[in-house]
Amino acid sequence: MSLPADPPTLGMILKGYPRISETFISNEIRLLEQRGIPVHIFSMRKPREPFCHPSVRKIRARVDYLPENIISRRLPSLLKHNAQLAARRPASYAYALRIALRRFRRTRKSATLKHLLQAGYLVNQGLANRRIAHLHAHFAHSPTSVAMFSSLLSGLPFSFTAHAKDIYTSDARQLREKLAMAAFAVTCTEYNRRHLMGLGPNGHTPIHRIYHGIDLALFKNHTPRSMPTPPYRILSIARLTAKKGLPTVLQALAQLKQSGMLFEYTLIGDGDDRAKILGLIESLGLSAQTRWLGTLPHDVVREHYRQSDVFALGCEVAANGDRDGIPNVLVESLAMGVPAIATRVSAIPEIITHGETGLLVEPGQPDQMAAAIRQGLEDHDFRRKVIAAGRRRVHTSFDNVTLVEELVHIHRAQLNSASIGRRWA
């Protein structure tokens, strides 16, 4: 009696795995596996943090790492696999090379050629003896470039999930081309979906809006919140980058300090602007009130939510066009019963309704931010209302267990439609 064949597998192409700032991706993979979708991960980069969230340890997917730095001792292997593939599938390789050269002429970025070589390696080495029937990339820039070239080289269909920076800092011509070739695209906000629809080729490629959501079993706080008293506990969790608008929060805190408010400020996160942000804390005279804790795992972060009276984030559009979608930390803070103060940027109004589930101010306006923080701390009736409404919003619209069902349906239909002839061999 012959054994049943392995089910068709979803090949997931990621920028790096695991990454501490991308728990929404690891949660998605874990939930897909729990619902019977086999996943094989192809990561373009090895992990850079010394720890990972506990959810990663529940993932069963095999992980293959692509050569990250092509000018290295991996170059001979990279070239060998591309040469073998080109010899076996000359027409496909020649077509993919023409696409790569066209894209290179548009932007003059050598990364395009690197992505072609990584795709050749993935197809020749990573797909061998695997029942991968579809390729899906997270982030519309480099991972989707690798997925697109892998699709051209293998004949497998591909799709991608677009998030934030990868949409708004990508060359629109390159992104439009990816949309034209993809079987479908997913994005995490309605704001993003409308933007991508405006780029798309006559609307032929389905673009699904599916919020990331969070693990409500992880972010819950059943302890009744007492009304806060000075010194108030104010929290921000963010990468230390321009789009997070932390200077607006810090300038607002300096105003509150000058007015006589007593508070303790906790900042969790790290990033390229660390020196700038820490210098601003010192120059604004906030060193005595501030604890900067760097990057922390979820179990520790959860305790800081429990201990905080209000959450503040000053997101803005960076000079290069980078912007947030819906920062997961806003969803987490509402789930934990912490009133959130944020800005009217991108899709943030899809989670924060001003005066109902939190407060919104204009970006780059520390006066407005200071007034909103004060209201979030001192207006007790307002706090009771937004804490209850914020929790309802999260439970209604941002439960990742519910949201993943739509993604399961999309991936399962795509995998089931992949016939033997379409699988790479």
C-alpha positions as a printed NumPy array, in Angstrom:
array([[  0.   ,   0.   ,   0.   ],
       [  1.475,   3.376,  -0.972],
       [  1.662,   6.102,   1.632],
       [ -0.425,   9.236,   1.037],
       [  1.502,  12.08 ,  -0.584],
       [  2.512,  15.027,   1.542],
       [  0.028,  17.893,   1.219],
       [  0.967,  20.897,  -0.918],
       [  3.101,  23.324,   1.078],
       [  3.185,  27.114,   1.274],
       [  6.677,  28.52 ,   0.745],
       [  7.016,  31.658,   2.912],
       [  9.761,  34.121,   1.91 ],
       [ 10.786,  36.459,   4.729],
       [ 13.348,  39.244,   5.133],
       [ 14.591,  37.677,   8.371],
       [ 13.437,  34.971,  10.735],
       [ 12.778,  35.137,  13.57 ],
       [ 12.63 ,  38.883,  14.174],
       [ 11.569,  40.3  ,  17.531],
       [  9.709,  43.218,  15.897],
       [  7.703,  40.975,  13.55 ],
       [  5.675,  38.81 ,  15.902],
       [  2.641,  39.347,  13.657],
       [  4.421,  37.19 ,  11.06 ],
       [  5.392,  34.393,  13.445],
       [  1.864,  34.437,  14.923],
       [  0.425,  34.162,  11.412],
       [  2.646,  31.181,  10.543],
       [  1.773,  29.435,  13.82 ],
       [ -1.963,  29.912,  13.243],
       [ -1.737,  28.749,   9.614],
       [  0.004,  25.582,  10.776],
       [ -2.616,  24.988,  13.456],
       [ -5.263,  25.088,  10.733],
       [ -3.516,  22.539,   8.56 ],
       [ -1.506,  24.742,   6.161],
       [  2.042,  23.302,   5.914],
       [  4.655,  26.091,   5.727],
       [  8.286,  26.078,   4.628],
       [ 10.205,  29.261,   5.492],
       [ 12.871,  30.783,   3.244],
       [ 14.615,  33.592,   5.138],
       [ 16.867,  36.159,   3.493],
       [ 18.613,  36.905,   6.774],
       [ 19.53 ,  35.058,   9.945],
       [ 18.191,  36.34 ,  13.278],
       [ 19.993,  39.357,  14.724],
       [ 18.468,  39.406,  18.209],
       [ 19.73 ,  37.115,  20.982],
       [ 16.2  ,  35.991,  21.931],
       [ 12.797,  35.347,  20.354],
       [  9.206,  35.366,  21.536],
       [  7.781,  32.086,  22.906],
       [  5.345,  31.826,  19.968],
       [  8.273,  31.134,  17.612],
       [  9.088,  27.909,  19.46 ],
       [  5.621,  26.569,  18.583],
       [  6.287,  26.814,  14.829],
       [  7.148,  23.503,  13.136],
       [  8.091,  24.858,   9.703],
       [ 11.483,  24.027,   8.267],
       [ 13.662,  27.124,   7.783],
       [ 16.198,  27.52 ,   4.964],
       [ 18.431,  30.606,   4.926],
       [ 19.321,  32.134,   1.575],
       [ 22.843,  33.498,   1.009],
       [ 22.65 ,  36.978,   2.539],
       [ 25.89 ,  38.584,   1.375],
       [ 26.517,  37.412,  -2.172],
       [ 30.073,  38.793,  -2.162],
       [ 31.28 ,  36.169,   0.272],
       [ 32.374,  32.554,   0.494],
       [ 28.786,  31.63 ,  -0.457],
       [ 29.226,  33.206,  -3.897],
       [ 30.523,  30.023,  -5.621],
       [ 27.532,  28.03 ,  -4.343],
       [ 25.154,  30.813,  -5.363],
       [ 26.582,  30.944,  -8.892],
       [ 26.636,  27.141,  -9.163],
       [ 22.925,  26.801,  -8.43 ],
       [ 22.042,  29.633, -10.82 ],
       [ 24.175,  28.088, -13.582],
       [ 22.545,  24.692, -13.06 ],
       [ 19.088,  26.225, -13.201],
       [ 19.925,  28.296, -16.287],
       [ 21.195,  25.175, -18.053],
       [ 18.087,  23.189, -17.166],
       [ 15.544,  25.963, -17.815],
       [ 17.232,  28.358, -20.257],
       [ 14.067,  30.081, -21.497],
       [ 12.751,  30.765, -17.984],
       [ 16.122,  32.004, -16.764],
       [ 16.613,  34.257, -19.793],
       [ 13.168,  35.81 , -19.258],
       [ 13.802,  36.394, -15.538],
       [ 17.175,  37.96 , -16.372],
       [ 15.514,  40.346, -18.85 ],
       [ 13.023,  41.394, -16.156],
       [ 15.874,  41.918, -13.671],
       [ 17.854,  44.062, -16.124],
       [ 14.765,  46.135, -16.901],
       [ 14.167,  46.745, -13.209],
       [ 17.846,  47.563, -12.672],
       [ 17.763,  50.17 , -15.464],
       [ 14.796,  51.837, -13.744],
       [ 16.368,  52.262, -10.334],
       [ 20.1  ,  51.502, -10.758],
       [ 19.944,  49.397,  -7.604],
       [ 22.2  ,  46.339,  -7.627],
       [ 19.908,  44.639,  -5.121],
       [ 17.713,  43.631,  -8.068],
       [ 20.448,  41.357,  -9.42 ],
       [ 21.082,  40.   ,  -5.927],
       [ 17.403,  39.091,  -5.64 ],
       [ 17.566,  37.218,  -8.949],
       [ 20.562,  35.21 ,  -7.732],
       [ 18.86 ,  34.459,  -4.411],
       [ 15.763,  33.329,  -6.308],
       [ 17.852,  31.051,  -8.508],
       [ 19.404,  29.524,  -5.4  ],
       [ 15.979,  29.12 ,  -3.766],
       [ 14.472,  27.407,  -6.822],
       [ 17.403,  25.094,  -7.568],
       [ 18.288,  24.219,  -3.97 ],
       [ 15.283,  25.058,  -1.817],
       [ 12.502,  23.584,  -3.961],
       [ 14.259,  20.291,  -4.668],
       [ 12.155,  17.338,  -3.491],
       [  9.642,  19.66 ,  -1.778],
       [  5.901,  19.788,  -2.474],
       [  5.81 ,  23.574,  -2.415],
       [  2.857,  24.691,  -4.524],
       [  2.766,  28.439,  -3.878],
       [  5.179,  31.174,  -2.755],
       [  4.128,  33.976,  -0.424],
       [  6.353,  36.868,   0.686],
       [  5.994,  39.185,   3.651],
       [  6.856,  42.794,   2.745],
       [  6.487,  44.176,  -0.75 ],
       [ 10.133,  45.126,  -1.262],
       [ 13.025,  42.639,  -1.275],
       [ 11.169,  39.454,  -0.135],
       [  8.559,  39.974,  -2.846],
       [ 11.311,  40.607,  -5.404],
       [ 12.775,  37.2  ,  -4.522],
       [  9.283,  35.64 ,  -4.683],
       [  8.6  ,  37.222,  -8.075],
       [ 11.878,  35.989,  -9.597],
       [ 11.375,  32.565,  -7.991],
       [  7.962,  32.434,  -9.63 ],
       [  9.408,  33.332, -13.032],
       [ 12.127,  30.691, -12.65 ],
       [  9.93 ,  27.88 , -11.302],
       [  6.485,  28.481, -12.754],
       [  4.955,  28.52 ,  -9.266],
       [  2.451,  31.295,  -8.525],
       [  3.349,  33.882,  -5.885],
       [  1.606,  36.403,  -3.678],
       [  2.698,  38.889,  -1.024],
       [  1.663,  40.79 ,   2.054],
       [  2.412,  44.529,   2.012],
       [  2.759,  46.361,   5.313],
       [  3.948,  49.983,   5.583],
       [  7.502,  51.116,   4.773],
       [  7.678,  48.527,   1.994],
       [  4.719,  50.22 ,   0.28 ],
       [  5.529,  53.882,   0.671],
       [  9.289,  53.819,   0.094],
       [  9.184,  51.442,  -2.88 ],
       [  9.442,  52.633,  -6.471],
       [  5.817,  52.749,  -7.658],
       [  6.74 ,  51.246, -11.051],
       [  8.407,  48.247,  -9.413],
       [  5.498,  47.737,  -7.026],
       [  2.963,  48.003,  -9.854],
       [  4.864,  45.314, -11.768],
       [  4.783,  42.973,  -8.762],
       [  1.054,  43.503,  -8.394],
       [  0.547,  42.689, -12.067],
       [  2.394,  39.361, -11.723],
       [  1.041,  38.274,  -8.321],
       [ -1.842,  35.856,  -7.861],
       [ -3.103,  38.103,  -5.064],
       [ -1.878,  40.572,  -2.452],
       [ -2.736,  41.069,   1.199],
       [ -2.317,  44.221,   3.249],
       [ -3.004,  45.034,   6.858],
       [ -5.062,  48.247,   6.638],
       [ -7.809,  49.745,   4.496],
       [ -5.601,  52.818,   4.005],
       [ -2.948,  50.596,   2.399],
       [ -5.485,  48.683,   0.315],
       [ -6.816,  51.865,  -1.268],
       [ -3.272,  53.004,  -2.049],
       [ -2.386,  49.678,  -3.691],
       [ -5.646,  49.642,  -5.645],
       [ -4.588,  52.99 ,  -7.076],
       [ -1.334,  51.431,  -8.291],
       [ -2.76 ,  48.16 ,  -9.523],
       [ -3.02 ,  47.066, -13.155],
       [ -6.7  ,  47.721, -13.903],
       [ -7.722,  46.021, -10.66 ],
       [ -7.038,  42.504, -11.986],
       [ -5.057,  41.351,  -8.936],
       [ -7.211,  40.758,  -5.83 ],
       [ -6.009,  42.845,  -2.869],
       [ -7.302,  41.639,   0.496],
       [ -7.356,  43.761,   3.642],
       [ -6.718,  41.575,   6.687],
       [ -5.675,  43.248,   9.926],
       [ -2.753,  41.64 ,  11.746],
       [ -4.591,  41.31 ,  15.019],
       [ -3.006,  40.174,  18.266],
       [ -3.155,  37.147,  20.52 ],
       [ -5.944,  38.106,  22.925],
       [ -5.001,  35.234,  25.207],
       [ -1.591,  36.857,  25.65 ],
       [ -2.655,  40.497,  25.974],
       [ -5.337,  40.491,  28.618],
       [ -5.599,  42.244,  31.929],
       [ -8.419,  41.224,  34.221],
       [ -7.188,  43.348,  37.12 ],
       [ -9.579,  46.312,  37.554],
       [ -7.793,  49.599,  36.884],
       [ -7.873,  52.126,  39.678],
       [ -7.85 ,  55.791,  38.783],
       [ -4.248,  56.95 ,  38.359],
       [ -2.546,  59.259,  40.809],
       [  0.766,  61.131,  40.56 ],
       [  3.415,  60.245,  39.725],
       [  1.612,  59.081,  36.595],
       [  3.112,  56.224,  34.582],
       [  3.385,  56.994,  30.864],
       [  4.542,  54.375,  28.341],
       [  5.809,  54.345,  24.745],
       [  6.897,  51.249,  22.822],
       [  8.441,  51.927,  19.423],
       [ 11.413,  51.473,  17.183],
       [ 13.609,  54.525,  17.562],
       [ 13.062,  55.788,  14.015],
       [ 11.696,  58.985,  12.506],
       [  8.225,  57.69 ,  11.616],
       [  7.41 ,  56.917,  15.266],
       [  7.371,  60.648,  16.142],
       [  8.983,  60.205,  19.551],
       [ 10.314,  63.804,  19.62 ],
       [  6.67 ,  64.983,  19.679],
       [  5.986,  62.78 ,  22.709],
       [  9.158,  63.921,  24.479],
       [  8.46 ,  67.6  ,  23.838],
       [  4.93 ,  67.102,  25.188],
       [  6.345,  65.476,  28.316],
       [  8.72 ,  68.398,  28.786],
       [  5.714,  70.734,  28.718],
       [  3.876,  68.599,  31.26 ],
       [  6.919,  68.591,  33.523],
       [  7.204,  72.361,  33.25 ],
       [  3.532,  72.669,  34.253],
       [  4.27 ,  70.747,  37.453],
       [  2.916,  67.306,  36.55 ],
       [  4.674,  64.416,  38.282],
       [  5.202,  61.356,  36.072],
       [  7.489,  58.462,  35.22 ],
       [  8.092,  57.765,  31.537],
       [  9.104,  54.337,  30.206],
       [ 10.42 ,  53.989,  26.641],
       [ 10.809,  50.467,  25.212],
       [ 12.483,  49.878,  21.861],
       [ 15.659,  50.461,  19.911],
       [ 16.641,  51.638,  16.461],
       [ 18.816,  53.765,  14.225],
       [ 17.839,  57.021,  15.984],
       [ 18.861,  55.817,  19.447],
       [ 21.545,  58.474,  19.966],
       [ 19.22 ,  61.239,  18.756],
       [ 16.34 ,  60.177,  21.022],
       [ 18.483,  59.638,  24.106],
       [ 20.177,  62.992,  23.485],
       [ 16.791,  64.692,  23.223],
       [ 15.691,  63.141,  26.526],
       [ 18.733,  64.68 ,  28.17 ],
       [ 18.47 ,  68.085,  26.486],
       [ 14.772,  68.392,  27.442],
       [ 15.6  ,  67.705,  31.087],
       [ 13.676,  64.417,  31.176],
       [ 16.492,  62.105,  32.288],
       [ 15.226,  61.842,  35.873],
       [ 11.71 ,  60.926,  34.707],
       [ 12.687,  58.514,  31.907],
       [ 13.67 ,  54.84 ,  31.755],
       [ 14.881,  53.621,  28.373],
       [ 14.779,  49.82 ,  28.381],
       [ 15.694,  48.848,  24.814],
       [ 14.044,  45.854,  23.143],
       [ 12.191,  43.439,  25.43 ],
       [ 10.308,  40.139,  25.   ],
       [  6.512,  40.038,  25.146],
       [  6.206,  38.666,  28.664],
       [  8.18 ,  41.63 ,  30.037],
       [  6.399,  44.169,  27.818],
       [  3.058,  42.857,  29.045],
       [  3.977,  43.746,  32.612],
       [  4.813,  47.309,  31.573],
       [  1.357,  47.664,  30.018],
       [ -0.173,  46.466,  33.288],
       [  1.778,  49.065,  35.262],
       [  1.052,  52.025,  32.944],
       [ -1.629,  54.694,  33.124],
       [ -1.503,  55.923,  29.516],
       [  0.219,  55.007,  26.247],
       [  1.591,  57.681,  23.888],
       [  2.867,  57.469,  20.314],
       [  3.465,  60.396,  17.939],
       [  3.639,  58.681,  14.52 ],
       [  4.317,  60.852,  11.469],
       [  5.281,  60.531,   7.806],
       [  9.085,  60.454,   7.568],
       [ 11.005,  62.495,   5.003],
       [ 11.434,  59.416,   2.772],
       [  7.695,  58.687,   2.823],
       [  7.926,  55.924,   5.426],
       [  4.933,  55.666,   7.736],
       [  3.203,  53.215,  10.023],
       [  0.109,  51.213,   9.218],
       [ -1.545,  50.333,  12.514],
       [  1.22 ,  49.895,  15.101],
       [  0.529,  46.648,  16.961],
       [  1.46 ,  48.373,  20.216],
       [ -1.698,  50.498,  19.94 ],
       [ -3.816,  47.356,  19.62 ],
       [ -1.976,  45.769,  22.55 ],
       [ -2.391,  48.823,  24.765],
       [ -6.142,  48.943,  24.146],
       [ -6.429,  45.201,  24.817],
       [ -4.613,  45.705,  28.12 ],
       [ -6.919,  48.553,  29.125],
       [ -4.348,  51.344,  28.732],
       [ -5.805,  54.514,  27.153],
       [ -3.867,  55.394,  23.986],
       [ -2.873,  58.811,  22.642],
       [ -1.784,  58.762,  18.994],
       [ -1.761,  60.81 ,  15.791],
       [ -3.939,  61.116,  12.681],
       [ -1.533,  59.344,  10.366],
       [ -2.087,  56.559,   7.853],
       [ -4.453,  53.891,   9.226],
       [ -4.24 ,  54.767,  12.92 ],
       [ -7.841,  56.136,  12.84 ],
       [ -8.925,  52.579,  11.923],
       [ -8.103,  51.521,  15.513],
       [ -8.269,  54.837,  17.428],
       [-11.548,  56.703,  17.062],
       [-11.023,  60.132,  18.601],
       [-12.897,  60.526,  21.871],
       [-14.255,  56.98 ,  21.706],
       [-11.409,  54.424,  21.818],
       [ -8.62 ,  56.936,  22.526],
       [ -7.415,  60.368,  21.52 ],
       [ -5.909,  61.547,  18.232],
       [ -3.829,  64.67 ,  17.665],
       [ -2.113,  66.091,  14.61 ],
       [  1.433,  64.822,  14.004],
       [  4.29 ,  67.066,  15.095],
       [  2.12 ,  69.016,  17.561],
       [  3.524,  68.592,  21.104],
       [  1.009,  71.106,  22.544],
       [ -1.881,  68.903,  21.39 ],
       [ -0.077,  65.768,  22.56 ],
       [  0.491,  67.239,  26.025],
       [ -3.182,  68.224,  26.37 ],
       [ -4.316,  64.762,  25.237],
       [ -1.99 ,  62.993,  27.684],
       [ -3.304,  65.161,  30.486],
       [ -6.912,  64.335,  29.567],
       [ -6.078,  60.628,  29.362],
       [ -4.647,  60.761,  32.876],
       [ -6.941,  63.169,  34.705],
       [-10.415,  62.842,  33.115],
       [-11.751,  59.832,  35.008],
       [-15.086,  59.58 ,  33.166],
       [-13.232,  59.677,  29.847],
       [-10.837,  56.954,  30.993],
       [-13.663,  54.604,  31.958],
       [-15.348,  55.132,  28.595],
       [-12.29 ,  54.663,  26.36 ],
       [-10.936,  51.672,  28.303],
       [-14.205,  49.791,  27.764],
       [-14.619,  50.927,  24.143],
       [-10.988,  50.204,  23.289],
       [-11.239,  46.646,  24.536],
       [-14.431,  46.127,  22.545],
       [-12.778,  47.448,  19.375],
       [ -9.855,  45.047,  19.746],
       [-12.041,  42.025,  20.52 ],
       [-14.361,  42.832,  17.62 ],
       [-11.828,  43.672,  14.898],
       [ -8.308,  42.615,  15.936],
       [ -8.495,  39.052,  17.263],
       [ -5.825,  37.235,  15.245],
       [ -7.519,  33.852,  15.758],
       [-10.598,  35.162,  13.936],
       [ -8.689,  37.135,  11.32 ],
       [ -6.475,  34.239,  10.281],
       [ -9.514,  32.28 ,   9.061],
       [ -9.815,  34.513,   5.995],
       [ -6.11 ,  34.028,   5.288],
       [ -6.448,  30.254,   5.699],
       [ -9.3  ,  30.246,   3.177],
       [ -7.254,  32.242,   0.64 ],
       [ -4.098,  30.131,   1.   ],
       [ -5.972,  26.818,   1.046],
       [ -7.825,  27.689,  -2.16 ],
       [ -4.552,  28.7  ,  -3.817],
       [ -2.737,  25.542,  -2.688],
       [ -5.592,  23.285,  -3.738],
       [ -5.71 ,  24.849,  -7.179],
       [ -2.027,  24.058,  -7.787],
       [ -2.   ,  20.985, -10.013],
       [  0.911,  18.557, -10.26 ],
       [  1.927,  20.18 , -13.509],
       [  2.302,  23.58 , -11.882],
       [  4.566,  22.378,  -9.107],
       [  8.234,  22.89 ,  -9.732],
       [ 10.269,  19.856, -10.634]])
